[in-house]
Amino acid sequence: MNIKKDFPILEKRNITYLDSGATTQKPIQVINATEEFYKKYNANPHRGAYSLSVQATEVYENTRTKIAKFINARHREEIIFSKNATESLNLIAYSYGLDNLNKDDEIVLSIMEHHSNVVPWQMVARKTGSKLNYMYINENYEISDEEIESKITDKTKIVGITHVSNVLGTINNVEKIIKYAHKKGAIVVVDASQSVPHFKIDVQKLDADFLVFSAHKMLAPLGLGILYGKKEILNKMNPFLMGGDMIEYVYEQDTTFAPLPNKFEAGTQNVEAVVGLGAAIDYIENIGYDTIQKIEAELCGYARKELSKLDFLTLYLTSNKDNHSSVISFNIKGIHPHDVASILDSEGICVRSGNHCAQPLLRSMGIDSTCRASFYIYNTKEDIDNLVAGLNKAYDMFKKFIKKG
């Protein structure tokens, strides 16, 4: 199966793209779908009684229905469009967190969280007088059952958990966390940005109260986030943003709000990205998650084996292969990750370097930054061979300085 042929940028540029955790490349099917929208259906949804606007509305809302089915939401109104997962998380913090937490209540997060699932809760804790606690990782880069059960208590009202760590690739046991949190009376916010592209999500099976992800990390355009929330919770929440299309009636001194999902979708939305996400879902379902996981398991297994041969490399990943997704963070001992990434770039190899918007996690590990290779279905073993060759080159360039140090 030659998947790479569907991705124009990978066909036209001689690069080894290993930064899909930041954003995936886009297949021609998604590019064509967004182009077709502008050619055939471009109008503002919900705004006009003329046929072109009605068609745009149908395209937009049909995709909402497709997304609901894709993650097995009970109601299509439980799917809210935002501009990214970060905005979705902020919406939950402002519209649910501020109104439902009180002094001495507790918020529990994992130390693995992306900053977008940390900073909003810091704000909520400051404003409400609630307390922010963390579940820490063990030596195997996992959150133990003991850590879950000791940190989530009767005082816990909100638990925020990343499904897959964007630094470590660890797949967290969100089902156990959700079940235990609900037992303690807390609601759970799942950041699925790094999981939805890689394996099937069933929000009803998970029993997640909220779940967020970004379109651009799953083959779709930039500028679109998805917020899933249980209908009974969303109905009780106040809007995060105010403006056009989220209102029912506006008077001089008062306003009533539209029902779900419009209540949380103020202003003109990124309709072409919604259309692109619909095409991306079609693409993923056409390949099938079983095939996706098979491809990625082979890639990750090969990458683990080849990278482990480099004795100058430090790998930060769980030893449990079944509990690990398509992210591998590493450092060449004694060389700054930015220097390593620059050398790799000179060889056409694209990896991320830095703290990956996860400073608390890296600080808890005693490091400031790493290089990160993240894989997706268009990657091949040849890409990993290129990475290994590039790392050997980087080490050869710097090893005399390391020895002097």
Secondary structure, 3 states (H helix, E strand, C coil): CCHHHHCHHHHHCCCEECECCCCCCCCHHHHHHHHHHHHHHCCCCCCCCCHHHHHHHHHHHHHHHHHHHHCCCCCHHHEEEECCHHHHHHHHHHHHHHHHCCCCCEEEEECCCCHHHCHHHHHHHHHHCCEEEEECCCCCCCCCHHHHHHHCCCCEEEEEEECECCCCCEECCHHHHHHHHHHCCCEEEEECCCCCCCCCCCHHHHCCCEEEEEHHHHCCCCCCEEEEECHHHHCCCCCCCCCCCCEEEECCCCEEECCCCHHHCCCCCCHHHHHHHHHHHHHHHHHCHHHHHHHHHHHHHHHHHHHHCCCCEEEECCCCHHHECCEEEEEECCCCHHHHHHHHHHCCEECEEECCCCHHHHHHCCCCCEEEEECCCCCCHHHHHHHHHHHHHHHHHHHHHHHHC
